[in-house]
Amino acid sequence: MHRLFIAIRPPAAVLDALIDTTDGIDGARWQGDDQLHLTLRFVGEVERPVANELAEALADVHAAPFDLQVAGTGHFERKGRPHTVWARVLPSAGLDLLHGRVERACQVAGLPRESRKFVPHVTLARLSGGAGPIAPWLAHTGTLTVPRWSVASFTLYESHLNKAGSIYQPAVDYPLGATDTEAVPVSRTGR
């Protein structure tokens, strides 16, 4: 089985600014630099043939490069308790277009339609029931502003779970722009 997701990886300057916010909530499990990304679509566990079909379908996704910007922070709750804090990604027509095309590619590969609303963000920390209050951190980071960056590709990742958390391994990079560009395997989709 392969645990997959499709994401955009911000450049180093953006990652540095995001890492600077990763402190101030007791008991939070902060994401490391190599874990920060904007998820376009979480796929979950699939068999190798589906992983290969997905990789091929994503190669047919064409979109122009576009700019993104992070501004502010927020959180997700479950049953009234915060479980994730994140950096907000501002709305972008280019991002919406790419997200829609990635979703269609997932369906071409036989995956069910995503039922959750797309909320563009970069997860910064996961919170357990024992985590400290988040209000002071949200107040401190609420005005976070990171310079715009140009998105020139998206990536199919494989997630490997271990005792220390998740390790995200890029499988295939998909460049944006001209329709004659080809996907670039980063590593094998299958093991």
Secondary structure, DSSP 8 states (H G I E B T S, - for coil): -EEEEEEE---HHHHHHHHTT--SSTT-EE--GGG--EEEEEEEEE-HHHHHHHHHHHHT-----EEE-EEEEEEEEETTEEEEEEEEE---HHHHHHHHHHHHHHHHTT-----S----EEEEEE--TT---SHHHHHHHTT-B---EEE-EEEEEEEEEETTEEEEEEEEEEE-SSTT---EESS-S--
